[in-house]
Amino acid sequence: MAIASESALVTRLRAGDPDAVAALFDRYADRIHVHCHRLLGDRSDAEDATAQTFLEVWRHRHRVREHDGSALPWLYGVATNVCRNLARGRRRHLRAVGRLSPDLAHPDHADAVTDRVGTEQRVREVLDALARLPQREWDVVALVAWTGLTYEQAATALDVPVGTVRSRLSRARRRLSTLAPEGPSA
């Protein structure tokens, strides 16, 4: 079977063809998963976010937009919003558990060990530094620096003007240059 053009997939998706969202999933699920993992810092959460992203794509198929013949910037925008919502929900859950019982609020020893291993620890340190950025700046950094979108594509993904992407990225770079993890990891 011939590979459908992106424009044809978008047209089919808008018309309610479930095979179109499946084709977009086949094309972009790996990229969306990597993006979600970078934003959330956890593989399992990234899997959930990837699935949720494509569910949202289906639910909001009438809104899909192309940029330079690709739906990928729009997909990154959907994924960014899904990750933001999942992270917010996780924070709310942790606060609620902390109010229930002080013993339940302490992380499992296995989680602490896992967090100290190799790359996952460095990812956490970077995410912690990024978490200190305003959300709007973090979104731009994730889309431009991590996924390699152009400023124009990031503007499409976030539904903001290109100049806004440029200024947010500039402010984020300035802030990140002063934000470093406090001392070496133990």
C-alpha positions as CSV (number, residue, x, y, z in Angstrom):
1,M,0.0,0.0,0.0
2,A,1.3,3.5,-0.9
3,I,2.2,5.8,1.9
4,A,-0.4,8.6,2.1
5,S,0.7,12.2,2.0
6,E,0.4,14.1,5.2
7,S,-2.2,16.5,3.7
8,A,-4.3,13.5,2.6
9,L,-4.1,12.1,6.2
10,V,-5.1,15.4,7.7
11,T,-8.1,15.6,5.3
12,R,-9.1,12.0,6.2
13,L,-8.6,12.7,9.9
14,R,-10.8,15.8,9.8
15,A,-13.5,13.7,8.0
16,G,-13.5,11.2,10.9
17,D,-11.4,8.4,9.3
18,P,-10.0,6.3,12.2
19,D,-7.3,4.8,9.9
20,A,-5.9,8.3,9.5
21,V,-5.1,8.7,13.2
22,A,-3.7,5.2,13.2
23,A,-1.4,6.2,10.3
24,L,-0.3,9.4,12.1
25,F,0.3,7.2,15.2
26,D,2.5,4.8,13.1
27,R,4.5,7.7,11.7
28,Y,5.0,9.8,14.8
29,A,4.3,7.8,18.0
30,D,8.1,7.3,18.6
31,R,8.8,11.0,18.3
32,I,5.9,12.0,20.5
33,H,7.0,9.4,23.1
34,V,10.5,10.8,23.2
35,H,9.1,14.3,23.6
36,C,6.8,13.2,26.4
37,H,9.7,11.3,28.2
38,R,11.8,14.4,28.1
39,L,9.0,16.5,29.5
40,L,8.0,14.1,32.2
41,G,11.2,12.3,33.0
42,D,9.5,8.9,33.4
43,R,9.1,6.2,30.7
44,S,5.8,4.9,32.1
45,D,4.3,8.4,32.3
46,A,5.6,9.0,28.7
47,E,3.7,5.9,27.5
48,D,0.5,7.2,29.1
49,A,1.1,10.7,27.7
50,T,1.7,9.3,24.2
51,A,-1.5,7.3,24.3
52,Q,-3.4,10.3,25.7
53,T,-2.0,12.5,23.0
54,F,-3.4,10.4,20.2
55,L,-6.7,10.1,22.0
56,E,-6.8,13.9,22.1
57,V,-5.8,14.1,18.4
58,W,-8.9,11.9,17.6
59,R,-11.2,13.9,19.9
60,H,-10.0,17.2,18.4
61,R,-9.5,16.0,14.9
62,H,-11.5,19.0,13.5
63,R,-8.7,21.3,14.9
64,V,-5.7,19.6,13.3
65,R,-3.4,22.0,11.5
66,E,-0.5,21.5,9.2
67,H,2.7,23.5,9.1
68,D,4.8,23.2,5.9
69,G,2.8,20.1,5.0
70,S,3.2,18.3,8.3
71,A,0.9,17.7,11.3
72,L,3.9,17.0,13.5
73,P,4.2,20.6,15.0
74,W,0.5,20.4,16.0
75,L,1.0,16.9,17.4
76,Y,3.9,18.3,19.6
77,G,1.6,21.0,20.8
78,V,-1.1,18.5,21.8
79,A,1.6,16.3,23.5
80,T,3.0,19.3,25.4
81,N,-0.5,20.1,26.7
82,V,-1.1,16.5,27.7
83,C,2.2,16.3,29.6
84,R,1.5,19.6,31.3
85,N,-1.9,18.2,32.5
86,L,-0.4,14.9,33.6
87,A,2.3,16.6,35.6
88,R,-0.2,18.9,37.2
89,G,-2.4,15.9,38.1
90,R,0.7,14.1,39.6
91,R,1.6,17.1,41.7
92,R,-2.0,17.3,43.0
93,H,-2.0,13.6,43.8
94,L,1.2,13.9,45.7
95,R,-0.1,16.8,47.7
96,A,-3.3,14.9,48.6
97,V,-1.3,11.8,49.6
98,G,0.9,14.0,51.7
99,R,-2.1,15.4,53.6
100,L,-3.5,11.9,54.3
101,S,-0.5,10.4,56.0
102,P,3.1,11.6,56.4
103,D,4.3,8.0,56.0
104,L,2.6,7.7,52.6
105,A,4.3,10.9,51.3
106,H,7.8,9.4,51.5
107,P,9.1,7.9,48.3
108,D,9.7,4.1,48.1
109,H,13.4,3.2,48.6
110,A,13.4,1.5,45.2
111,D,12.3,4.7,43.5
112,A,15.2,6.6,45.3
113,V,17.7,4.0,44.0
114,T,16.4,4.1,40.5
115,D,16.6,8.0,40.5
116,R,20.3,7.8,41.3
117,V,21.2,5.5,38.4
118,G,22.9,7.0,35.3
119,T,21.1,8.9,32.8
120,E,17.8,9.0,34.6
121,Q,19.5,11.1,37.4
122,R,20.9,13.6,34.9
123,V,17.5,13.9,33.2
124,R,15.9,14.6,36.6
125,E,18.5,17.4,37.3
126,V,17.8,19.0,33.9
127,L,14.1,18.7,34.4
128,D,14.4,20.2,37.9
129,A,16.2,23.2,36.4
130,L,13.6,23.5,33.6
131,A,10.8,23.2,36.2
132,R,12.0,26.5,37.6
133,L,11.2,28.2,34.3
134,P,7.8,29.6,33.7
135,Q,5.7,27.0,31.9
136,R,5.5,29.0,28.7
137,E,9.3,29.2,28.4
138,W,9.7,25.5,29.3
139,D,7.3,24.6,26.4
140,V,9.3,26.6,23.9
141,V,12.6,25.0,25.1
142,A,11.1,21.5,24.8
143,L,9.8,22.1,21.3
144,V,12.8,24.0,19.9
145,A,15.7,22.5,21.7
146,W,14.6,19.0,22.3
147,T,12.4,18.2,19.3
148,G,14.2,20.4,16.8
149,L,11.2,22.3,15.6
150,T,11.8,25.6,13.9
151,Y,10.6,28.8,15.5
152,E,7.7,28.8,13.0
153,Q,6.8,25.2,13.8
154,A,6.9,25.9,17.5
155,A,4.7,28.9,17.0
156,T,2.2,26.7,15.2
157,A,2.4,24.1,17.9
158,L,1.8,26.6,20.7
159,D,-0.6,28.8,18.7
160,V,1.5,32.0,19.3
161,P,3.3,34.4,17.1
162,V,6.9,33.6,16.0
163,G,8.3,36.6,17.8
164,T,6.8,35.2,21.1
165,V,8.6,32.0,20.6
166,R,11.9,33.8,20.0
167,S,11.5,36.0,23.1
168,R,10.4,33.1,25.3
169,L,13.4,31.1,24.2
170,S,15.7,34.0,24.8
171,R,14.4,34.5,28.3
172,A,14.6,30.7,29.0
173,R,18.3,30.6,27.9
174,R,19.1,33.6,30.1
175,R,17.4,32.0,33.1
176,L,18.9,28.5,32.5
177,S,22.4,30.0,32.3
178,T,21.9,31.0,36.0
179,L,20.1,27.8,37.0
180,A,22.4,25.0,37.7
181,P,21.8,22.0,40.0
182,E,22.9,22.9,43.5
183,G,26.2,21.0,44.0
184,P,27.2,17.5,42.9
185,S,24.7,14.7,43.1
186,A,25.2,12.3,46.0
